[in-house]
Amino acid sequence: MSLNRDFKIRGYTVGQMPNLPLIVVIVATVAGWMTEQGSVTNRLMDSVFLVSLSIWSYLETFDGANAFRRVLGIAGFVVVVLSSL
């Protein structure tokens, strides 16, 4: 059994175990859903979400395993920019 946990389609990596910034994005999202809208905790989780998503997007855009992953990174940047408007 291989220890490589990447999800590949025809040798093309399309999914893998999340890295630390993506785990923080997921945790901040769930914590934000569980808090009251507009509370200090909710605003803090929104900030953590945006910073972590920015870091993850940067890593995927410039260090992604393939073009698909780089496109995901660019999509993350788009989410960050649209959230900031």
Buried (B, 14 or more C-beta within 10 A) or exposed (E): EEEEEEEEEEEEBBEBEEEEBBEBBEBBBEBBEEBEEEEEEBEBBBEBBBBBBBBBBBBBBEEBBEEBBBEBBEEBBEBBEEEEE
